[in-house]
């Protein structure tokens, strides 16, 4: 509900925040960036609002409240109402959303296309359905978007039973890997063939106060965005406004005066097939990578239970997707008895031993006060339970939701 209030106030141009502890105040600048509301995925319920004794889909609650409280203001601002739809796996889900959009427009007497959507292609099944998704939402589509971290998570989850498709440390699985680069190129090719925009992925880095370290970070972001825009993406994402000047320079240099790259049809991409999209990713599985997965997961899950959706951890803006990658990677390594680079087999016993050590490390880093206040104990318990389970849980947020008030 607080999020809905913030969205309403942002559309009105009245949103502000006074941080008395730091003596800082925040308010919108003139001509702010266009607001796009992201709803929850279709798998998430809203337990606080029930119909006929059952929780409503969180996505519908988010959608309906946002439209109801904002459509008049958006029209007054000379804009439509724009949404960001996550987690789709099949064109039938897109067709369902199209019916929701159409019903809402008709109910409110709005022109067709007043409500529009950008669709996250962040699941492995969806990359094989992009033409169908665009067609199903043809009256309301704006763009498809590469959701790179959730896509990696979906790759692990979808292929969890296949011992020949196990990923290495998540830190080495970048967009330069063949299966991810093919996914990006295919999304561009599909969108531009159909006249939709193709959005790139998230640069998760957070600028550093150390000049030398910050220079390295900006160089990585620059290279990442040069690859994206060089491939033909029309736009991209960053996790921190401090990255904007670097990315804007790349965008302006490659696109020039063009608003998009719809003319980039990538007709040369005749190599993208099922085998390439499912190609195994080389790389080592290391103890250091496993330990990093544990630390990030504990801290993110604790923050999520405490009401924070994305959290800066070790110089990266982590979200649910990175925690999902971390815990499903370890689950898969245990399930298929994978070897680390030092020759040891990943077992439940090894995981439990490393977990105990990393819990102590994180507890020392955050301090006892934060540890007790921010539900770290619940986070450790949930993470451990999911990681050693016989069956892989589809989403950590589903059992995690039961821990929220």
KADA-V181246 format. One record per residue. N is the residue number from 1. RES is the residue in one small letter. PHI is phi in whole degrees, 0 to 359 (* if undefined). OMEGA is omega in radians with two decimals (999 if undefined). BURIAL is + if it has 24 or more other ideal C-beta (glycine too) atoms within 12 Angstrom, else -. Layout:
N | RES | PHI | OMEGA | BURIAL
N | RES | PHI | OMEGA | BURIAL
This chain:
1 | x | * | 3.09 | -
2 | x | 296 | 3.09 | -
3 | x | 297 | 3.11 | -
4 | x | 295 | 3.08 | -
5 | x | 298 | 3.13 | -
6 | x | 296 | 3.11 | -
7 | x | 296 | 3.10 | +
8 | x | 299 | -3.11 | +
9 | x | 294 | 3.10 | -
10 | x | 294 | 3.10 | +
11 | x | 295 | 3.11 | +
12 | x | 282 | -3.09 | -
13 | x | 82 | -3.07 | -
14 | x | 252 | -3.07 | -
15 | x | 293 | 3.11 | -
16 | x | 204 | 3.13 | -
17 | x | 209 | 3.08 | -
18 | x | 251 | 3.10 | -
19 | x | 264 | -3.06 | -
20 | x | 296 | -3.11 | -
21 | x | 297 | -3.11 | -
22 | x | 256 | 3.14 | -
23 | x | 68 | -3.11 | -
24 | x | 238 | 3.07 | -
25 | x | 233 | -3.10 | -
26 | x | 230 | 3.02 | -
27 | x | 206 | -3.09 | -
28 | x | 290 | 2.96 | -
29 | x | 282 | 3.02 | -
30 | x | 292 | 3.10 | -
31 | x | 53 | -3.11 | -
32 | x | 289 | 3.10 | -
33 | x | 299 | -3.12 | -
34 | x | 293 | -3.09 | -
35 | x | 274 | 3.06 | +
36 | x | 237 | -3.08 | +
37 | x | 269 | 3.07 | +
38 | x | 264 | 3.08 | +
39 | x | 264 | 3.07 | +
40 | x | 291 | 3.07 | +
41 | x | 291 | -3.07 | +
42 | x | 292 | -3.12 | +
43 | x | 277 | -3.01 | -
44 | x | 262 | 3.10 | +
45 | x | 272 | 2.97 | +
46 | x | 245 | -2.98 | +
47 | x | 289 | -3.10 | -
48 | x | 275 | 3.11 | -
49 | x | 232 | -3.06 | -
50 | x | 242 | 3.05 | -
51 | x | 226 | -3.08 | -
52 | x | 53 | 3.05 | -
53 | x | 80 | -3.13 | -
54 | x | 239 | 3.09 | -
55 | x | 297 | 3.07 | -
56 | x | 285 | 3.01 | -
57 | x | 298 | 3.14 | +
58 | x | 303 | -3.13 | +
59 | x | 298 | -3.13 | +
60 | x | 289 | 3.09 | +
61 | x | 298 | -3.14 | +
62 | x | 299 | -3.10 | +
63 | x | 297 | -3.04 | +
64 | x | 295 | -3.13 | +
65 | x | 294 | -3.12 | +
66 | x | 293 | 3.12 | +
67 | x | 298 | -3.05 | +
68 | x | 302 | -3.03 | -
69 | x | 272 | -2.98 | +
70 | x | 229 | -2.98 | +
71 | x | 295 | 3.13 | +
72 | x | 294 | 3.13 | -
73 | x | 295 | 3.14 | +
74 | x | 295 | 3.10 | +
75 | x | 296 | 3.10 | -
76 | x | 296 | 3.12 | -
77 | x | 280 | -3.12 | -
78 | x | 78 | -3.05 | -
79 | x | 226 | 2.97 | -
80 | x | 278 | 3.11 | +
81 | x | 248 | -2.95 | +
82 | x | 245 | -3.09 | +
83 | x | 233 | 3.11 | +
84 | x | 237 | -2.99 | +
85 | x | 254 | -3.08 | +
86 | x | 263 | 2.85 | +
87 | x | 69 | 3.11 | +
88 | x | 298 | 3.10 | +
89 | x | 241 | -3.00 | +
90 | x | 210 | -3.14 | +
91 | x | 295 | 3.09 | +
92 | x | 295 | 3.06 | -
93 | x | 292 | 3.08 | +
94 | x | 296 | 3.12 | +
95 | x | 295 | 3.07 | +
96 | x | 298 | 3.11 | +
97 | x | 297 | 3.12 | +
98 | x | 299 | 3.10 | +
99 | x | 294 | 3.10 | -
100 | x | 298 | -3.13 | +
101 | x | 297 | -3.09 | +
102 | x | 295 | 3.11 | +
103 | x | 301 | -3.09 | -
104 | x | 296 | 3.10 | +
105 | x | 300 | -3.14 | +
106 | x | 294 | -3.11 | -
107 | x | 296 | -3.09 | -
108 | x | 264 | 3.13 | -
109 | x | 70 | -3.12 | -
110 | x | 262 | 3.07 | +
111 | x | 295 | 3.09 | -
112 | x | 299 | -3.12 | -
113 | x | 95 | 3.05 | -
114 | x | 297 | 3.06 | +
115 | x | 267 | -3.10 | +
116 | x | 226 | -3.03 | +
117 | x | 223 | 2.85 | +
118 | x | 254 | -3.06 | +
119 | x | 256 | 3.03 | +
120 | x | 283 | 2.97 | +
121 | x | 264 | -3.02 | +
122 | x | 232 | 3.02 | +
123 | x | 235 | -3.12 | +
124 | x | 299 | 3.11 | +
125 | x | 301 | -3.05 | +
126 | x | 293 | -3.10 | +
127 | x | 294 | 3.09 | +
128 | x | 270 | -3.06 | +
129 | x | 233 | -2.99 | +
130 | x | 295 | 3.08 | +
131 | x | 299 | -3.10 | +
132 | x | 293 | 3.11 | +
133 | x | 295 | 3.10 | +
134 | x | 300 | -3.13 | +
135 | x | 294 | -3.09 | -
136 | x | 297 | -3.11 | +
137 | x | 251 | -2.96 | +
138 | x | 302 | -3.13 | +
139 | x | 278 | -3.00 | +
140 | x | 226 | -3.00 | +
141 | x | 278 | 2.98 | +
142 | x | 248 | -3.01 | +
143 | x | 202 | 2.84 | +
144 | x | 253 | -3.01 | +
145 | x | 228 | 3.02 | +
146 | x | 287 | 3.02 | +
147 | x | 258 | -2.86 | +
148 | x | 297 | -3.06 | +
149 | x | 286 | 3.07 | +
150 | x | 295 | 3.11 | +
151 | x | 295 | 3.07 | +
152 | x | 297 | 3.09 | +
153 | x | 301 | -3.14 | +
154 | x | 294 | 3.08 | +
155 | x | 301 | 3.13 | +
156 | x | 297 | -3.05 | +
157 | x | 294 | -3.10 | +
158 | x | 292 | -3.07 | +
159 | x | 255 | -3.01 | +
160 | x | 298 | -3.11 | +
161 | x | 273 | -3.03 | -
162 | x | 258 | -3.07 | -
163 | x | 294 | -3.14 | -
164 | x | 269 | -3.12 | -
165 | x | 237 | -3.07 | +
166 | x | 274 | -3.08 | +
167 | x | 279 | 3.04 | +
168 | x | 278 | 3.07 | +
169 | x | 310 | -3.08 | +
170 | x | 297 | -3.11 | +
171 | x | 294 | -3.11 | +
172 | x | 256 | -3.13 | -
173 | x | 268 | -3.11 | +
174 | x | 251 | -3.09 | +
175 | x | 289 | 3.06 | +
176 | x | 279 | 3.13 | -
177 | x | 291 | -3.01 | +
178 | x | 307 | -3.06 | -
179 | x | 290 | 3.11 | +
180 | x | 278 | 3.10 | +
181 | x | 296 | 3.10 | +
182 | x | 295 | 3.09 | +
183 | x | 301 | 3.12 | +
184 | x | 296 | -3.10 | +
185 | x | 294 | -3.14 | +
186 | x | 293 | 3.10 | +
187 | x | 297 | 3.11 | +
188 | x | 298 | -3.11 | +
189 | x | 301 | -3.11 | +
190 | x | 293 | -3.12 | +
191 | x | 300 | -3.04 | +
192 | x | 290 | 3.05 | +
193 | x | 296 | -3.07 | +
194 | x | 258 | 3.10 | +
195 | x | 83 | 3.07 | -
196 | x | 260 | 3.11 | +
197 | x | 278 | -3.10 | +
198 | x | 239 | -3.11 | +
199 | x | 270 | 3.10 | +
200 | x | 276 | -3.03 | +
201 | x | 262 | -3.04 | +
202 | x | 269 | 2.89 | +
203 | x | 270 | -2.96 | +
204 | x | 272 | -3.09 | +
205 | x | 293 | 3.02 | +
206 | x | 244 | -3.13 | +
207 | x | 305 | -3.14 | +
208 | x | 258 | 3.08 | -
209 | x | 284 | 3.07 | -
210 | x | 277 | -3.04 | -
211 | x | 303 | -3.11 | -
212 | x | 294 | 3.13 | -
213 | x | 293 | -3.14 | -
214 | x | 295 | 3.10 | -
215 | x | 298 | 3.11 | -
216 | x | 294 | -3.14 | -
217 | x | 298 | -3.11 | +
218 | x | 295 | 3.09 | +
219 | x | 295 | 3.11 | -
220 | x | 294 | 3.13 | +
221 | x | 296 | 3.14 | +
222 | x | 300 | -3.14 | +
223 | x | 297 | 3.13 | -
224 | x | 298 | -3.09 | +
225 | x | 284 | 3.03 | +
226 | x | 296 | 3.09 | +
227 | x | 294 | -3.12 | +
228 | x | 298 | -3.11 | +
229 | x | 291 | 3.05 | +
230 | x | 295 | 3.08 | +
231 | x | 290 | 3.14 | +
232 | x | 124 | 3.10 | +
233 | x | 297 | -3.10 | +
234 | x | 264 | -3.14 | +
235 | x | 194 | -3.07 | +
236 | x | 203 | -3.09 | +
237 | x | 236 | 2.96 | +
238 | x | 227 | -3.11 | +
239 | x | 268 | -3.05 | +
240 | x | 215 | -3.12 | +
241 | x | 298 | 3.10 | -
242 | x | 295 | 3.11 | -
243 | x | 271 | -3.00 | +
244 | x | 302 | -3.13 | -
245 | x | 300 | 3.13 | -
246 | x | 296 | -3.10 | +
247 | x | 288 | 3.13 | +
248 | x | 298 | 3.11 | -
249 | x | 297 | 3.11 | -
250 | x | 296 | -3.13 | +
251 | x | 302 | -3.08 | +
252 | x | 291 | -3.14 | -
253 | x | 293 | -3.06 | -
254 | x | 275 | -3.10 | +
255 | x | 270 | -3.12 | +
256 | x | 61 | -3.13 | -
257 | x | 273 | -3.12 | -
258 | x | 286 | 3.10 | -
259 | x | 275 | -3.14 | -
260 | x | 201 | 3.13 | +
261 | x | 235 | -3.11 | +
262 | x | 302 | 3.13 | +
263 | x | 283 | 3.11 | -
264 | x | 278 | -3.03 | +
265 | x | 264 | 3.10 | -
266 | x | 51 | 3.12 | +
267 | x | 292 | 3.11 | -
268 | x | 284 | -3.09 | -
269 | x | 279 | 3.11 | +
270 | x | 262 | -3.07 | -
271 | x | 269 | -3.01 | -
272 | x | 278 | 3.11 | +
273 | x | 223 | -3.10 | -
274 | x | 303 | -3.09 | -
275 | x | 298 | -3.13 | -
276 | x | 290 | -3.14 | -
277 | x | 293 | 3.14 | +
278 | x | 251 | -3.03 | +
279 | x | 299 | 3.08 | -
280 | x | 298 | -3.07 | -
281 | x | 251 | 3.13 | +
282 | x | 288 | 3.11 | -
283 | x | 142 | -3.09 | -
284 | x | 274 | 2.91 | +
285 | x | 253 | -3.00 | +
286 | x | 236 | 3.04 | +
287 | x | 297 | 3.13 | +
288 | x | 299 | 3.11 | -
289 | x | 295 | 3.13 | +
290 | x | 293 | 3.11 | +
291 | x | 296 | 3.12 | +
292 | x | 298 | 3.09 | +
293 | x | 302 | -3.12 | +
294 | x | 295 | -3.10 | +
295 | x | 297 | -3.13 | +
296 | x | 296 | -3.10 | +
297 | x | 297 | -3.14 | +
298 | x | 301 | -3.07 | +
299 | x | 291 | -3.14 | +
300 | x | 291 | -3.10 | +
301 | x | 298 | 3.09 | +
302 | x | 299 | 3.13 | +
303 | x | 294 | -3.12 | +
304 | x | 296 | 3.11 | +
305 | x | 297 | -3.14 | +
306 | x | 274 | 3.03 | +
307 | x | 100 | 3.14 | -
308 | x | 249 | -3.06 | -
309 | x | 277 | 3.08 | -
310 | x | 224 | -2.93 | +
311 | x | 220 | 3.03 | +
312 | x | 285 | -3.14 | -
313 | x | 223 | 3.09 | +
314 | x | 52 | 3.03 | -
315 | x | 85 | 3.10 | +
316 | x | 234 | 3.03 | +
317 | x | 274 | -3.07 | +
318 | x | 269 | 3.05 | +
319 | x | 226 | -3.06 | +
320 | x | 301 | -3.09 | +
321 | x | 297 | -3.12 | +
322 | x | 289 | 3.04 | +
323 | x | 293 | 3.11 | +
324 | x | 295 | 3.09 | +
325 | x | 302 | -3.06 | +
326 | x | 299 | -3.06 | +
327 | x | 283 | 3.13 | +
328 | x | 286 | 3.07 | +
329 | x | 300 | -3.13 | +
330 | x | 296 | 3.10 | +
331 | x | 303 | -3.11 | +
332 | x | 292 | 3.11 | +
333 | x | 297 | 3.11 | +
334 | x | 293 | -3.07 | +
335 | x | 301 | -3.10 | +
336 | x | 256 | 3.06 | +
337 | x | 48 | -3.13 | -
338 | x | 285 | 3.13 | +
339 | x | 261 | 2.99 | -
340 | x | 281 | -3.10 | +
341 | x | 297 | 3.12 | -
342 | x | 270 | 3.06 | -
343 | x | 96 | -3.14 | -
344 | x | 287 | 3.09 | -
345 | x | 275 | 3.12 | -
346 | x | 281 | -3.14 | +
347 | x | 234 | 3.05 | -
348 | x | 300 | -3.12 | -
349 | x | 295 | 3.11 | -
350 | x | 295 | 3.12 | +
351 | x | 301 | -3.12 | +
352 | x | 299 | 3.12 | -
353 | x | 295 | 3.13 | -
354 | x | 293 | 3.12 | +
355 | x | 300 | -3.14 | +
356 | x | 300 | -3.14 | -
357 | x | 291 | -3.11 | -
358 | x | 286 | 3.03 | +
359 | x | 299 | 3.11 | +
360 | x | 297 | 3.14 | -
361 | x | 294 | -3.13 | -
362 | x | 296 | 3.14 | +
363 | x | 299 | 3.09 | +
364 | x | 291 | -3.13 | -
365 | x | 289 | -3.04 | -
366 | x | 270 | -3.13 | +
367 | x | 88 | -3.04 | -
368 | x | 294 | -3.10 | -
369 | x | 296 | 3.12 | -
370 | x | 297 | -3.11 | -
371 | x | 303 | -3.11 | +
372 | x | 283 | -3.05 | -
373 | x | 282 | -2.97 | -
374 | x | 253 | 2.94 | +
375 | x | 63 | 3.12 | +
376 | x | 296 | 3.12 | +
377 | x | 299 | 3.09 | -
378 | x | 297 | -3.11 | +
379 | x | 295 | 3.13 | +
380 | x | 298 | -3.13 | +
381 | x | 298 | -3.13 | -
382 | x | 294 | -3.13 | +
383 | x | 300 | -3.13 | +
384 | x | 297 | -3.12 | +
385 | x | 297 | -3.12 | +
386 | x | 291 | -3.02 | +
387 | x | 286 | -3.12 | +
388 | x | 255 | -3.12 | +
389 | x | 296 | 3.10 | -
390 | x | 294 | 3.13 | -
391 | x | 252 | -3.13 | -
392 | x | 286 | 3.06 | +
393 | x | 289 | -3.09 | +
394 | x | 298 | -3.12 | +
395 | x | 215 | 3.06 | +
396 | x | 290 | -3.12 | +
397 | x | 290 | 3.11 | +
398 | x | 289 | 3.03 | -
399 | x | 292 | 3.11 | -
400 | x | 296 | -3.13 | +
401 | x | 299 | 3.12 | +
402 | x | 293 | -3.13 | -
403 | x | 271 | 3.12 | +
404 | x | 275 | 3.12 | -
405 | x | 290 | 999 | -
